[in-house]
Amino acid sequence: MTPDRYQSIANSPLGGAVTKRLGLPAPPILERHRPGQPVVSAPVALGAARGGRLEEPARDVLRAIEAHVETDVASVDGRGEFAALVFDASGIDDSARLRALYDFFHPLMRSLRRSGRVLVLAGVPEAAGGPRAATAQRAIEGFVRSVAKEIGRNGSTAQLVRAADGAEGAMESTLRFLLSARSAFVDGQAVRIEAVGSEDVAVPEDWDRPLAGRIAAVTGAARGIGEAIAETLAGQGAEVLCIDVPAAGEDLSEVANRVGGTSLALDITDARAPDRLAEHIRQRHGRVDVFVHNAGITRDKTLARMAPEAWDAVLDVNLSSQERIDDALVGGGLLGAGGRLVSVSSVSGIAGNRGQSNYATSKAGVIGMVAALAPAMRERGATVNAVAPGFIETAMTAAMPVAAREAGRRTSSLVQGGQPVDVAETIAWLASPASSGVNGNVVRVCGQALIGA
């Protein structure tokens, strides 16, 4: 990977002075998770609009993470005092009452620490109980996305959590993730949490190892983002089956050995691959609790210049193989109740990209697949979600022309590219048994990229 030298220069004393004088962007140093690090390391301001239903569940989570909660914020005038600002907007049922957002956040924005978090909790507009309430609840999304763009240059993020009626008890995993340094490159997102029964919400004995006792499989695990996913899932307690093409066998074995997992050399586009994979899982593990579809390829050309083989290969690896594998796992009873399917999409699947009609089609198809499967997964007590990475520092982006690489890095609210671990941490949250209410979501890991925003 090519290091972000501009970021290093901009954060040096001399370089920082020069970039400030010239009005150039200054990419912040993001705080990422370190072992043993608390979820939040400073007080959290908590507020609510009248009639809200999510303040108390949020307070329970903050109490569980041992955060100091400050609700008397009227007299706050210090800078850098709060690790997070959390507001329950679920009670806002009319556009005139959106002023509650301004009244809470306006006096506190300068008190948010660097790498701080803004979380707005809201309801689901479609279930808001009338046109005015639905209008007001939908308006909140514009507020959150705009705040994210205002605070990104401090390394801070803003997110919207939409909790359906009955989802109050299923919020902890999501709030822990979004408040923590694990979500460093997730910004300006709207996450939906479905209603689930209390018996379906698994509370880990150890929140640092929520995947203990779980079997996870990751395709494309030999390098890059797939390698980071395998490492992160293993670090959170999972036994990981690392899958990649036979040509990557040596690297694959090294990753599997390092994370204490096993490896399977498999071309997932082979017609026999789903059956071979299902039989391997059945014989070696008996089941799989988490399956991560990470394997993907690019064959970039404008449509007029694209060979049919390039179209077919990208669609087969990035989309069709996932459908076939899911059919084998679910149909074969290998992914049961509490199972997690997580696919890697892309912001290209949301916004499109010149010269990537095949890739964008495949990644948009992944988003459609998640939406289509979510109801069936819900009935099984399982979930399916996707992550959509933006510019991530990998060997692939390191090979890009300098101008394109710099444009990819700077055109986001956080003014930099993400790291493979950012994608991996997001997948680990979606894979957690405590994330039972998070189903059918596509979460961008892009630092709130301006493309497609």
Summary of the structure (lengths in Angstrom):
residues: 453
radius of gyration: 21.8
end to end distance: 26.1
largest distance: 66.3
contacts: 1621
relative contact order: 0.12
helix: 44%
strand: 17%
